[in-house]
Amino acid sequence: MKDPTIGILITCFNKESYIDDAIKSALKNTNRIIVIDDYSEDQSWEIIKKFKEIISYQMTENLGASAATIKGLELAIKHKFSHCILLDGDDVLAENAINHYSEIFKKTKANAIY
């Protein structure tokens, strides 16, 4: 059974060719999605902004994947995500993957899955 408090955190840097597919695959799983753009130099941020149903944030400078992930986790806590599935901007999730991850969260003490 899907836990409605599980969210997906996508970090992105210069993934304009992939970020649309990453977000769409996440939306097939949940509407609790945070996308952090690590100050991309391509059109990634413009693509991300088109998705009004997600939480999106652009870093003010490129600080790397770790800083983008930390910012995303801060937002996940603020928005009361119980757990996070972490995704890179060039990854896609299988439809209903969140159900599988929900079972893992129930069986383990993990707070995030990457």
N, C-alpha and C positions, 0 to 999 in steps of 0.2 A: 504494500500500500504506500502510495506517495505521501511524503510529509510536506505539507504546504509551507513549512518554514525553511526548507532547504533552498538555497539559492545558488546561482552560478555566477562566478567572477571570471571575467575575461580580461586579460591584459593584452595590450596591443602596442606595437611600435613598427611603423612602416609595413603594414599588412593589407594595403588597399585591395590587393587581388583576392584576399581570403576573408576579411573581416565580415563582410556581408553574409557569407555562408556560415561562419562561426555563430553569429548572432541569430540567424534564422534557425540553426539547429538547436540552439539553446531555447529559443521561443517554442519549439516543438515539445519541450520538456517542462517549462515553467514560465511564468511571467515575472519571476523574481530574479532579475538579471542586472548585474553591475558590469559596465565596461569602462576600463581605465585606459585612456590613450596616453602613452608616455611621450607626449609632445612629438608626434610623428611629423616627418618632413614631406610625406606624400599626401594623398587625399583620404587617408584613413579616418581622420576626425570628421570630415564632411560626410562620409558614409555613416559613421556612428550616429551623428546628430539626426539623421533621417528617422531613426527608430525612437518614436516618442514614448513607447511603452516600457522602456528600460531606464535605468539610472545610468547616466553617463557623466564622466568627469575627465577633463584634460589636464594633465600635469602642466605646470608653468615652465618647465624645462625638462629635458631628457635626463632622468636620474637612474634609469635601468629597471630591469624586471622586478628586482626585490622591492624597490621603493614604490613602484606601481602596485605591486601585490599588497604591500602594507597599507597603502591608501585605500585600496579596494576592501581589505578586511576591516578597516576602520568604518567604512561606509556600510559594510555588511552588518557590523555590530549596531550601528546607528539605526539601521532599518530592520533590526531584530531577526536577522537570519539565524537559525539555530546551527546550521552547518553550511559549508561552502564546497562546491565542486569548482576546482580551478582549471581554467582552460586558457591556452595561448590563442592569440588572434588568428592563427592559421590552423586551428584544430576544429573538428566538428564532432558533435555528439550524435550517437544513434538515437532515433526516436524512442522515447520512453526509457532512456538510459537512467534517468533520475530514479526510476523505480528500483533498479538494481543497486544504485548507490545508496538509496534509502535503507535497503536491507543491510548493507555493509555498515552504515552508521549505527543501526540498531544492534548489530552484533559486536561492534568494537567500541573503543573509546575515542576514535578519531573525530576530530572536529572539521577536518578538511580532507578532500581527496584530490589528487592531481594526476 
